[in-house]
């Protein structure tokens, strides 16, 4: 996603989420650090929450959102608008 303003995002990923992230966005490897066995951390900035939001909501069981408050508010808004 493109834009000029950068917003922080901090995620804890399972091995599955990490693998899918790097398959789709290989350049993200520079921002992913191993925390422990099977757990990875992605701390980066994004110009738009849409792409990372889609990723997080699609892998909700495999990702823990650590921050930012702005991103958490974005996700809550997405969930609120969902229709099942």
N, C-alpha and C positions, 0 to 999 in steps of 0.2 A: 504494500500500500504506500502511496506517496503523499507528500505534504511537506510543510516547512517546520511545523512545531513538533518537537519530539516529546513523547510521553513515556515514563518509565513503566516497565513490566517486570515482575519478579515471580518466577514459577519454580515449583519443585516437580520434577518429572519422573515417572516410572521409566524403566528400561524401554518398555513398549512405546511410550510417548516420545522419548528421546529418539528412538529409531525412526519413528514416523516423521518427526520433525526434520531430522537430517536427511531423510530420503526425499522429502518435499523441498527443503531449503538447505542444501549442503553448506552454504555460507554461514549458517547459524552455528556451526561447530566452533567457531572462534568465541562464542558467547556462552557455551555450555561447559560446566565444570562438574566433575564427579564429587558427590557429597559422601556417599557410602555405597555399599553393595546394593545395586539395583535402584539407586536414587541419584538424580542429577539436578543441577540448578541452572536455570536460564535467567539471567539478569541482563536486560537490554532496554533499548528505547525503540519505540515505534511511532510512526507518523499518524497512524490510524488504528483504532482498536478492532476494526472489522475482521481483518485476517486472523489475528491472534485470538480474537474472541471466538471465531468459528472453530479454530483449533482446540481451544480449551473446552468449549461446550460439547464438541464432538468426542472428547476424551475425558469427560468429567471425572470418571473413576480413576484415571491415571495421572491427574494433574492437581496439585494443590497451589492455589493462588496465594502468594505471600504479599503481594502488593502490585500496584499502588492502590490507594483508596479510590482514585479516579477510575481505574480499570475495574475494580470491584463494583463500583456504581454502574458502570457500563454493562457488565455482565448481569447484574440484578435487573436492569432495565430490559435486557434481552429476554431473560427468563420470564419476566412479568408479561411481556408481549406474546409469548408462545401460546399457541392454541393446539390442543390435542383432541 
